[in-house]
């Protein structure tokens, strides 16, 4: 009789415990990718031109570049020293690009709306800043 009571008590405990375990399990929600979840990003390359639109070659006294998202106010900075003129994976939007002026030179900032139609064959959108020197 004791064995029957212990056995029935153990089986009841086993079933209650297994019901509690399955009751707390959560089934994962499926993730659906919609067009709203897709974020378009762009890569931008800064070039310098003089007041006549000719490319500026050689070194300058500029101390680097920056980009500011017009809508959010968030600032972005280019990659490492070897890629100091390239911005990678900027979210779609309108940006103001500029340069940190040197002692005697600088560049005029420019506001650009990033668009897939502006992407060049190298995969970058080229943004030309007008370079000036005193």
N, C-alpha and C positions, 0 to 999 in steps of 0.2 A: 504494500500500500504506500509506504514511504517513497519507494522508487517511482511509482506512478505519479504521485504528487510532485516530486522533484522534476521528473521528466516533463510533466505538463507545465510546471512553472517555468522551466528552462525554455520550452518551445514558445510559450507565451511571451517571455522576455525577448527571445530571438525575433519573433514577428513584430513586436512593438518597436524594438530597436531598429529593425530593417525598414519599417514604415517611417520612422522618424528620419532615418538617413536619406530615404528617397524624397521625403517631403521637403527637406532643406536644399536638395540639389537644385541648381538653377540651370535651365536650358539656355544655351547661348542664343542671343538674338542674331538673326541673320543680318549681314551687312549688305546693303544694296548701294551700288555706285550709280549715282545719277549725274546728270549734267551739272547740277548745282555743286557737287562735291569736287569737280575737276578744277584745279587751279592751273592757269596758264602762267608760265614763267618765261622770262626773256633774259638774254645775256647782252650786255652793252659794252662797247669799246669806245673810250674817249679819244678823240683826235683833236689836235690843235691846228688852227688856221690863222693866218694874219688878217688884217682888216680888208684885204683884197680877195680873201678866200683861198689863198695858196697855202699848201701844207707847211707847217713849221717843222723843220728837221733839226736834229741836234738836241743838246741838253738845255734845260730851262732851270730857273730858280724856283719853280713851283714845288710845293711841299706835299702834294697829293691831291686826290679828288674825293668828292662826296656826292651822294644822291639823296634827295629827300622826297618821300612819297607825299604828293600834294594833299591827298585826301586824309591820310592818317597822321602826317607830320613825322613819321618814322624816318630815321637816317640810316643809310647803308654806306658801307665802305668797301673798296675793292679788295681783291685777294692779296697775297703776299707781295714782296718786293718785286719779284719778276713779273707779276701781273698787276702792277700798280695802276694801270689804266683800264682794267677790265672788271666789270661787275657781273657776277654770275647769279642766275636764278632769281632775278627780281620779279616779284609778283606783278601781274598785269596792272596797269594803272598809269597815272600821269606823274612824272617825276621832274624835279628841278635838279640839274646837274651843275656842279661848280668845282672850282679848284681853290686850294689854299694858296694864297698869294705868297710870292717870294719877297725879298727885300726891295726889288726894283721892277718886278713883273707880276702879272696876274692873268686871269682869264675871265671873260664875261660869262656869267651863269646862263643856262638855257633850260627852258621848260619844254618837255617832250612827252607826248602820249605814246606809250609803247604799243606797237601794232605788229602783227605777224607779217604784214605787207612790207615792213621796213627791214626785215631780217635779210642780211647779205649772204653771199655764198659761203662765207666763213662761219655762219651761225650767229653772228653778232649784229646788233643794231649799232651803227656808227653815229655817235653824237659829236658834232664838231663845235668846240668852244673857241671863241675868238680870243686869241692871245694878244696881250699888250705888254709893252716894256717902256719904261720911262727913259 
